Amino acid sequence: MMKTFSKKTAKSFFICSLFTAYCIHFLAAQTPSVIENVRIPLWADLDAYPEVSAENQKKIDRDTDANSLIAQYKYPIERMKETAPFIINGMVYGWSFVYTPKDNIRKVEEYLEVEEISSSDLVRRNINYSSPWIENNRFNCWCEYTRTDAQIQNYNLWSSIQNPIISGRGYGAVSKGFEGLREAAQDALRTAIRSYYRNLIKNKPKQITGSVLVRNIPTIGVDSGRYVINLDFFLESGKITQYNVY
């Protein structure tokens, strides 16, 4: 009796294992990966470009010549070609930062300096822009980038080391175009850094240095004339400099 039960149990376990493995494989195949292939939707408002007529904003003709399409939507395309390398570079190579917390007692204003770890030009030429469409008075398209083996290894290194994950939301003026979006991203980083170190350090330091890698696809929206961007980062802490005590 015990022997028969064991065989049935083993068979059931084997079938369940196969089914579970199939489900995991199926779900993995259906889930886009930011590790190997980065694919982000970007857009630019058409209101900012009077050269784009209302009639042409309604749809993009699939038979339109590519050169004519580029000429017709020159300015929104140029904006996206500024935005995409900036964001993707943050996901591939990351940014370094120098941060000074605000200190009312010492009359020190909050300060953040952000620099690219590697130039955006390294990813710019390998970004593919595809499937453009017009929706809600915006020019949209998919921006795609395939990481090299070295870049995949770099991402895995960031994620495998005990680097904390920090998150922030930032804002920037839409009227400033790409510069407004850059400001929003830096504001999101500032918020993330401030929130993380505020819980970690009791006394406000003089300066904090470090680097971050954008962890996944950012969400970008507009609210009351401002870009709103949500970013998650892997954080690599650098040096924390305290004020001297005399």
VOLUM-600704 format. One record per residue (C-alpha): y, x, z; residue number from 1; chain. Coordinates in steps of 0.02 Angstrom, whole numbers, plus 50000, padded with zeros to 5 digits. Example, Ala and Ser with C-alpha at 12.3 -4.5 7.8 and 13.67 -1.06 7.14 Angstrom:
<sekes>
+-------+-------+-------+-----+-----+
| north |  east |    up | seq | mol |
+-------+-------+-------+-----+-----+
| 49775 | 50615 | 50390 |   1 |   A |
| 49947 | 50684 | 50357 |   2 |   A |
+-------+-------+-------+-----+-----+
</sekes>
This chain:
<sekes>
+-------+-------+-------+-----+-----+
| north |  east |    up | seq | mol |
+-------+-------+-------+-----+-----+
| 50000 | 50000 | 50000 |   1 |   A |
| 50118 | 50140 | 50048 |   2 |   A |
| 50074 | 50237 | 49889 |   3 |   A |
| 50113 | 50086 | 49776 |   4 |   A |
| 50281 | 50057 | 49862 |   5 |   A |
| 50329 | 50240 | 49839 |   6 |   A |
| 50295 | 50235 | 49652 |   7 |   A |
| 50400 | 50078 | 49631 |   8 |   A |
| 50539 | 50154 | 49733 |   9 |   A |
| 50536 | 50314 | 49631 |  10 |   A |
| 50539 | 50216 | 49468 |  11 |   A |
| 50684 | 50108 | 49526 |  12 |   A |
| 50779 | 50262 | 49584 |  13 |   A |
| 50750 | 50347 | 49416 |  14 |   A |
| 50814 | 50195 | 49319 |  15 |   A |
| 50967 | 50179 | 49431 |  16 |   A |
| 51004 | 50363 | 49409 |  17 |   A |
| 50996 | 50348 | 49219 |  18 |   A |
| 51109 | 50195 | 49223 |  19 |   A |
| 51234 | 50281 | 49337 |  20 |   A |
| 51237 | 50437 | 49227 |  21 |   A |
| 51266 | 50328 | 49073 |  22 |   A |
| 51409 | 50236 | 49158 |  23 |   A |
| 51492 | 50397 | 49212 |  24 |   A |
| 51475 | 50469 | 49036 |  25 |   A |
| 51543 | 50308 | 48959 |  26 |   A |
| 51692 | 50300 | 49075 |  27 |   A |
| 51730 | 50483 | 49049 |  28 |   A |
| 51729 | 50457 | 48861 |  29 |   A |
| 51849 | 50311 | 48878 |  30 |   A |
| 51971 | 50401 | 48994 |  31 |   A |
| 52101 | 50513 | 48909 |  32 |   A |
| 52108 | 50687 | 48986 |  33 |   A |
| 52271 | 50780 | 49018 |  34 |   A |
| 52172 | 50939 | 49046 |  35 |   A |
| 52125 | 50969 | 48864 |  36 |   A |
| 52235 | 50848 | 48768 |  37 |   A |
| 52409 | 50798 | 48823 |  38 |   A |
| 52464 | 50633 | 48745 |  39 |   A |
| 52625 | 50552 | 48804 |  40 |   A |
| 52728 | 50407 | 48735 |  41 |   A |
| 52914 | 50445 | 48717 |  42 |   A |
| 53061 | 50342 | 48655 |  43 |   A |
| 53245 | 50352 | 48616 |  44 |   A |
| 53370 | 50208 | 48620 |  45 |   A |
| 53434 | 50156 | 48449 |  46 |   A |
| 53597 | 50088 | 48522 |  47 |   A |
| 53657 | 50266 | 48538 |  48 |   A |
| 53645 | 50292 | 48349 |  49 |   A |
| 53761 | 50180 | 48245 |  50 |   A |
| 53690 | 50255 | 48086 |  51 |   A |
| 53530 | 50156 | 48114 |  52 |   A |
| 53562 | 49981 | 48048 |  53 |   A |
| 53500 | 49824 | 48135 |  54 |   A |
| 53394 | 49780 | 47984 |  55 |   A |
| 53305 | 49947 | 47987 |  56 |   A |
| 53275 | 49935 | 48173 |  57 |   A |
| 53161 | 49783 | 48157 |  58 |   A |
| 53011 | 49876 | 48088 |  59 |   A |
| 52947 | 50036 | 48011 |  60 |   A |
| 52870 | 50010 | 47841 |  61 |   A |
| 52701 | 50096 | 47838 |  62 |   A |
| 52729 | 50143 | 47656 |  63 |   A |
| 52896 | 50226 | 47691 |  64 |   A |
| 52906 | 50406 | 47631 |  65 |   A |
| 52897 | 50527 | 47778 |  66 |   A |
| 53055 | 50619 | 47725 |  67 |   A |
| 53151 | 50456 | 47709 |  68 |   A |
| 53090 | 50402 | 47880 |  69 |   A |
| 53147 | 50566 | 47958 |  70 |   A |
| 53318 | 50552 | 47875 |  71 |   A |
| 53337 | 50370 | 47928 |  72 |   A |
| 53296 | 50403 | 48111 |  73 |   A |
| 53362 | 50580 | 48119 |  74 |   A |
| 53453 | 50569 | 48285 |  75 |   A |
| 53322 | 50481 | 48392 |  76 |   A |
| 53191 | 50598 | 48320 |  77 |   A |
| 53296 | 50749 | 48366 |  78 |   A |
| 53314 | 50683 | 48543 |  79 |   A |
| 53126 | 50664 | 48562 |  80 |   A |
| 53100 | 50839 | 48492 |  81 |   A |
| 53208 | 50902 | 48635 |  82 |   A |
| 53122 | 50796 | 48766 |  83 |   A |
| 52939 | 50824 | 48720 |  84 |   A |
| 52937 | 51016 | 48733 |  85 |   A |
| 53029 | 51007 | 48899 |  86 |   A |
| 52902 | 50887 | 48978 |  87 |   A |
| 52747 | 50962 | 48899 |  88 |   A |
| 52801 | 51137 | 48947 |  89 |   A |
| 52811 | 51076 | 49127 |  90 |   A |
| 52631 | 51015 | 49110 |  91 |   A |
| 52565 | 51172 | 49025 |  92 |   A |
| 52660 | 51317 | 49106 |  93 |   A |
| 52764 | 51238 | 49244 |  94 |   A |
| 52934 | 51273 | 49321 |  95 |   A |
| 52993 | 51392 | 49456 |  96 |   A |
| 53125 | 51338 | 49580 |  97 |   A |
| 53247 | 51396 | 49712 |  98 |   A |
| 53295 | 51261 | 49837 |  99 |   A |
| 53424 | 51258 | 49977 | 100 |   A |
| 53419 | 51107 | 50094 | 101 |   A |
| 53581 | 51023 | 50144 | 102 |   A |
| 53640 | 51078 | 50316 | 103 |   A |
| 53789 | 50983 | 50387 | 104 |   A |
| 53804 | 51097 | 50539 | 105 |   A |
| 53821 | 51253 | 50431 | 106 |   A |
| 53919 | 51158 | 50296 | 107 |   A |
| 53790 | 51202 | 50164 | 108 |   A |
| 53766 | 51084 | 50016 | 109 |   A |
| 53596 | 51046 | 49943 | 110 |   A |
| 53557 | 51157 | 49793 | 111 |   A |
| 53414 | 51166 | 49669 | 112 |   A |
| 53390 | 51290 | 49527 | 113 |   A |
| 53247 | 51261 | 49405 | 114 |   A |
| 53184 | 51379 | 49271 | 115 |   A |
| 53041 | 51373 | 49146 | 116 |   A |
| 52900 | 51492 | 49191 | 117 |   A |
| 52872 | 51516 | 49004 | 118 |   A |
| 52986 | 51465 | 48861 | 119 |   A |
| 52968 | 51290 | 48786 | 120 |   A |
| 52960 | 51375 | 48616 | 121 |   A |
| 52779 | 51421 | 48655 | 122 |   A |
| 52728 | 51237 | 48650 | 123 |   A |
| 52863 | 51167 | 48534 | 124 |   A |
| 52784 | 51217 | 48369 | 125 |   A |
| 52613 | 51146 | 48417 | 126 |   A |
| 52669 | 50971 | 48466 | 127 |   A |
| 52614 | 50833 | 48349 | 128 |   A |
| 52721 | 50674 | 48334 | 129 |   A |
| 52622 | 50523 | 48275 | 130 |   A |
| 52616 | 50333 | 48259 | 131 |   A |
| 52803 | 50294 | 48267 | 132 |   A |
| 52857 | 50115 | 48300 | 133 |   A |
| 53013 | 50013 | 48342 | 134 |   A |
| 53009 | 49903 | 48497 | 135 |   A |
| 53146 | 49833 | 48610 | 136 |   A |
| 53279 | 49923 | 48510 | 137 |   A |
| 53194 | 50090 | 48541 | 138 |   A |
| 53117 | 50218 | 48425 | 139 |   A |
| 52946 | 50260 | 48498 | 140 |   A |
| 52809 | 50384 | 48455 | 141 |   A |
| 52661 | 50475 | 48529 | 142 |   A |
| 52683 | 50660 | 48568 | 143 |   A |
| 52519 | 50756 | 48569 | 144 |   A |
| 52476 | 50932 | 48621 | 145 |   A |
| 52307 | 51020 | 48632 | 146 |   A |
| 52294 | 51156 | 48763 | 147 |   A |
| 52220 | 51325 | 48719 | 148 |   A |
| 52071 | 51389 | 48819 | 149 |   A |
| 52189 | 51500 | 48919 | 150 |   A |
| 52302 | 51351 | 48957 | 151 |   A |
| 52153 | 51245 | 49013 | 152 |   A |
| 52100 | 51387 | 49127 | 153 |   A |
| 52277 | 51394 | 49196 | 154 |   A |
| 52275 | 51207 | 49234 | 155 |   A |
| 52104 | 51220 | 49318 | 156 |   A |
| 52169 | 51364 | 49423 | 157 |   A |
| 52318 | 51261 | 49482 | 158 |   A |
| 52205 | 51114 | 49526 | 159 |   A |
| 52064 | 51213 | 49606 | 160 |   A |
| 52170 | 51316 | 49725 | 161 |   A |
| 52226 | 51228 | 49884 | 162 |   A |
| 52394 | 51182 | 49808 | 163 |   A |
| 52468 | 51025 | 49885 | 164 |   A |
| 52514 | 50880 | 49773 | 165 |   A |
| 52695 | 50822 | 49789 | 166 |   A |
| 52780 | 50673 | 49706 | 167 |   A |
| 52959 | 50621 | 49673 | 168 |   A |
| 53068 | 50497 | 49581 | 169 |   A |
| 53228 | 50555 | 49496 | 170 |   A |
| 53378 | 50482 | 49405 | 171 |   A |
| 53495 | 50539 | 49267 | 172 |   A |
| 53629 | 50458 | 49159 | 173 |   A |
| 53565 | 50385 | 48995 | 174 |   A |
| 53736 | 50419 | 48919 | 175 |   A |
| 53700 | 50606 | 48931 | 176 |   A |
| 53549 | 50593 | 48817 | 177 |   A |
| 53422 | 50732 | 48838 | 178 |   A |
| 53527 | 50815 | 48972 | 179 |   A |
| 53518 | 50655 | 49074 | 180 |   A |
| 53328 | 50656 | 49062 | 181 |   A |
| 53323 | 50838 | 49114 | 182 |   A |
| 53432 | 50796 | 49264 | 183 |   A |
| 53314 | 50653 | 49309 | 184 |   A |
| 53163 | 50769 | 49304 | 185 |   A |
| 53250 | 50898 | 49412 | 186 |   A |
| 53305 | 50760 | 49531 | 187 |   A |
| 53122 | 50705 | 49545 | 188 |   A |
| 53073 | 50884 | 49586 | 189 |   A |
| 53213 | 50898 | 49715 | 190 |   A |
| 53155 | 50738 | 49799 | 191 |   A |
| 52974 | 50797 | 49800 | 192 |   A |
| 53017 | 50968 | 49873 | 193 |   A |
| 53133 | 50897 | 50005 | 194 |   A |
| 53007 | 50766 | 50061 | 195 |   A |
| 52863 | 50890 | 50073 | 196 |   A |
| 52953 | 51029 | 50167 | 197 |   A |
| 53045 | 50909 | 50282 | 198 |   A |
| 52877 | 50862 | 50357 | 199 |   A |
| 52816 | 51042 | 50359 | 200 |   A |
| 52963 | 51140 | 50432 | 201 |   A |
| 53050 | 51091 | 50594 | 202 |   A |
| 53211 | 51190 | 50570 | 203 |   A |
| 53301 | 51186 | 50404 | 204 |   A |
| 53274 | 51349 | 50311 | 205 |   A |
| 53406 | 51445 | 50216 | 206 |   A |
| 53307 | 51446 | 50054 | 207 |   A |
| 53137 | 51398 | 49983 | 208 |   A |
| 53061 | 51469 | 49824 | 209 |   A |
| 52904 | 51416 | 49732 | 210 |   A |
| 52834 | 51346 | 49571 | 211 |   A |
| 52761 | 51182 | 49513 | 212 |   A |
| 52652 | 51116 | 49373 | 213 |   A |
| 52673 | 50936 | 49315 | 214 |   A |
| 52505 | 50861 | 49362 | 215 |   A |
| 52490 | 50709 | 49248 | 216 |   A |
| 52582 | 50598 | 49124 | 217 |   A |
| 52758 | 50556 | 49187 | 218 |   A |
| 52823 | 50378 | 49186 | 219 |   A |
| 52998 | 50359 | 49113 | 220 |   A |
| 53106 | 50203 | 49118 | 221 |   A |
| 53287 | 50147 | 49123 | 222 |   A |
| 53377 | 50056 | 49263 | 223 |   A |
| 53563 | 50013 | 49265 | 224 |   A |
| 53608 | 50144 | 49136 | 225 |   A |
| 53503 | 50280 | 49217 | 226 |   A |
| 53341 | 50363 | 49169 | 227 |   A |
| 53207 | 50341 | 49302 | 228 |   A |
| 53064 | 50466 | 49299 | 229 |   A |
| 52915 | 50480 | 49416 | 230 |   A |
| 52829 | 50649 | 49424 | 231 |   A |
| 52678 | 50720 | 49517 | 232 |   A |
| 52664 | 50908 | 49540 | 233 |   A |
| 52545 | 51042 | 49599 | 234 |   A |
| 52650 | 51149 | 49716 | 235 |   A |
| 52632 | 51336 | 49738 | 236 |   A |
| 52738 | 51387 | 49886 | 237 |   A |
| 52835 | 51548 | 49875 | 238 |   A |
| 52950 | 51620 | 50008 | 239 |   A |
| 53035 | 51524 | 50148 | 240 |   A |
| 53191 | 51612 | 50211 | 241 |   A |
| 53257 | 51561 | 50381 | 242 |   A |
| 53436 | 51579 | 50443 | 243 |   A |
| 53459 | 51732 | 50553 | 244 |   A |
| 53478 | 51695 | 50738 | 245 |   A |
| 53602 | 51803 | 50834 | 246 |   A |
+-------+-------+-------+-----+-----+
</sekes>
